[in-house]
Amino acid sequence: MKEFLKDTKESIEQLYGSVICQKFPMYSTFWNKFIGGKAINGIPCSYGLVIPNSLKSKVQIDETYTEISHTHYTLFCHLAGAHFQLENLKSSLKITDDRKRYFEHWEYFDVFYMHLGIVMYQIYHLWGLVFLLEGVIVRDENGDFRDSRKSLKKFLREENKKLLDELESIDDEVKILRDNITHYMRTAFYPTRSGYAIPCKITKNMNWKECYKKPPYIETHFKTKSDLMHIESFLDKLHALLFKKFEDYLFKNKIKVDY
C-alpha cells in the first residue's frame, strides 16, 4: 500500500498535498487505501481491482472504479486551484496601482469561488459513482446519473443529519457568493485600509445597493481563507463516510484492491 504524501507521482498532488491534507487528511487515507498505484510511462494510474469472475458486471465495476479515481483527483485539483487563487488574492493587495489591484483582486476572488463550486459538484459526482456501484442510482441513455445529489442527501438524512445541514449550508453559501458577487455584484464592496470587504451575510439575489447597507463586513482575504478551511474540514468528515461505504461495497462483493 502506498503513502500519499510520500509516494504520489502526480505534480499537483506533490505541490499541494501537504497543504490540503492539513484540514483534509481523509483525502490521503482514501488515496492510500483505494487509489495509490504508480506512474506508467509518466502517467499516474490507480491500483486496480481484483474482481471475482462470478460478478457479471466486472467491466462496469472496473470502469466505475477508474472514474472514481479520476473524480477523486479532479476534486483535489480544484481544491489546489482554490489555494492558488487565495495566494494570488492576498498578493494582489500589495499592488500599488489602484486599477490593477482592483482588477486582479476580483479576478482571483471570482475564480476562487468557481473552484469551490466545482469542488461541490465533484463531491456529488464521487458519491454518485459509489451509489451507482451499489445499484442505488442508474445511468441514463447518455451515460449520466442525475440523482446523486438527492441520494447523498437521503443517505445523510438517515446517517448524519448534522452533516446534511452542513452540506446544504455550504452548498447555498458557495452558490450565493459565486452568483451574487461574481456574476452581477462585482463592484459591491466596502473599501478598507488593507483591501476590500463584503457583507458577512449575503442573501440570494441581493443587489449591490442592498449590499452596501448590510454591515458587518468581512475582508475578502479573511472570508476566502475561512471558507476554504471550512470546506476542507467538512470534506474530511464526509470522506470518512465515503471511505467506509466504498470499503463495505468491496468487502461485500469480495473485490480486492490490487496493491
N, C-alpha and C positions, 0 to 999 in steps of 0.2 A: 504494500500500500504506500502511495506517495504522500508527501507532506507539502501542502500548497505553497507556503512562503519560501520553502527551500527548493522545491522541485518543478514548479511551473516553468514551462519553456516559452510562455506567451509574453510578449513585450509589455503590453498594457497591464497585465496582472503583475509583472515584475515591478513596474513603475509605481502602481497604486495599491498593491496587495496589502502592505503593512499599514497604510493609512486607512483603507476601508475596513480592514479586519479589526481595527481598534473598537469600533462600535458594532461591527457585523461579523464576528468570528465564526458564526454558523455558515457563512459562505465557504470558509476554509474547510470546516468539518464536512460539509456536503461534498465539496470537491475531493477531499481526501478519500472518502468512502465510495463515492459513486462515479467520479469523472476521471481524475488523475491522468493516467496514460503517459504517453511520451510523444515527442515530436518525430514524425516520419518525413524525411526529406524537407525538414524545416517547418512542417505544418503540424501544429498540435492536434492530437487525437485523443479520444477518451479510452478508458479501459476496454470497453466492450462487455457483452453479456454472454454467459453460457446458458442457453435456453433449452429445456428438455424437448426432445422430439415429439413428445405427446401433446405439446401445445400447438394447436392448429394455426395460431396467429403469430408464428415465430417472426415472420418478416415484418409484420405491423409493429410488434413489440420492439424489434431491433431498430426500426425506423423512428419510432416514438422516442426511444432512449437517446438516439442521436440528436433528435430535435430538443430533448430536454437538456442535453449537454450544450448545444448551441445557444439555447434560450438563457441558460444559466450564465454563460459567458457574456451574452449581449446585455443582460441585466447589469453585470459588473462594469462593462464598458460605459454604460450611461451613468452609473454612479461615479466612475472615474471622470467622465465628462463634466459632471456637476462639480466635482472637486476642482477641476481645471478652471472652470468658469468662475468659481468662487475666488480662486487665487488671482485671476485676472481682474475681477471686480474690485477686490481690495487694492490691487496695484494701481488701478485706474484713478483712484482718489488722490494719487500723488502727482497726477498730470497738472501742469500749471496753466495750460491753455484751457479756459473755461469751456469753450465749444467742444474741443477734443475730449476733455474729461467727461462732459455730459453725454456725448455720443457714445463713447466706448463703454462707460459705466452701464448705461441702459441696454446696450447690446449684450453685455455679459449677463446682466440680470435676466433678459429675455431668454437667452439660450439655457441658462441655469434651470429655469422652471420648465422649459421644454424637455430637458433631460429628466427632470423629476416626473413629468407626466409620462414619459416613455418608460421609466422605471416601474411605475404603477401598472402600465399596460403589460410589461414583461412578467410581472408577478402573476397577473391573472392568466397570462398565457402559460406560464410554467405550471401553475396549479391545474389548468385545463388539461395539460398533457397527462398529468397523473390521473385525473378524473377519467380521461379517455382510456387509459390503460385499464382502469377499474370497471369500465363499461357504464359509468355514471352519465357520461355525455357521449355523443357520436359526431362524426364529421358529416357535413352536408355534401351535396354533389360537387361542390367546388373545393372540397377538402378543408373547409373551415369549420370551426366549432364556436358557437355563439353563446353558449350557456355557461362558460367558465366563471364569469363574474357572479352570476346567480348561484351557481353550485358552491363557490367558495363562501359566499355569504351564508348560505344554508348550512354548510359544514361548520362555520364558526359560530353560528347561532346556537347550534347544538353542543359544540365542543368548548368554545371560549367566547362568551358574549362580550367580555371586556375588549378582546382583540378585534371583534367585529366593530364595536363602537369606534375604536382607534382607526381601523381601516377606513371606515366611512368618513371620519373626521379628516384624515389626511387626504383622502380622495377629493373631498369637497374643497379643502383649502388650496391644494395644488392647482385644481382646475380654476378656482376663482382668481387666484393670483396670476395664473397664466393667461386667462381670458380677459380679466378686467384690466390688469396692468399692462401686459404685453400687447394686447390687441387694440385697446382703444383708450387707455388712461395713462399713456406713457409720460405725459407731462404733469401728471397729478402727483407731485411730490412736495415735500416740505424741506426747504434748504436748511442745512445745519452748518456749523463751522467746519466739520470734518467731512461732509458729504451730502447725502440725500436721505430723507426719511419718508416712510409711508405710514398710513394708519395701522395701528396694531390689529384692528379688526376691519376687514374689508368684506362687504357682503355682495352677493350676486347682483350683477347689473348696476352696482353703484357707479354714478357718473363722476366726472372729475371735479365738479363743483361740490358735490357731497363729500368727496374725498378730503378736500381742504378743511371741512368742518368736523372732522372725526378724530380729534385727539383722544387718547395719547398716541404718539408716533414712535416708531422704532426705525433706527437707521438700517438701510438696506444690507450693509455688510454683516450686521448682527442677525437680521432676520434670515438671510440666506444660510448662514452658518448654523443657526438654531434649527431651521427646517431640515437641513441635510443630516444633522446629528440625530434628530428625532426620527426621521425616516429610516436611517440605518439601524437604530436601536429597535424600532418596530419590526423591521425586516428580520432581525436576528431572532425575535420571539416567534414570528410567523414561520421562519425557516426551520425552527425546531420541530414544528408540527409537520411540515413538508417532509423533513428527513424521516420521521417516524412512519409517515404514511407510505412513502416510497419503499422504505425498508420492509414494512409489513407486506406490501404487494409482492416484492421479490421473494420473501420467505414463503408466503402462502402458495406461490406458483413454482417454488423450488428453482428459481432463477438465481444464478450466481454471477457476481461481478468477476470479470476475468482479470485479476490482478497480475 
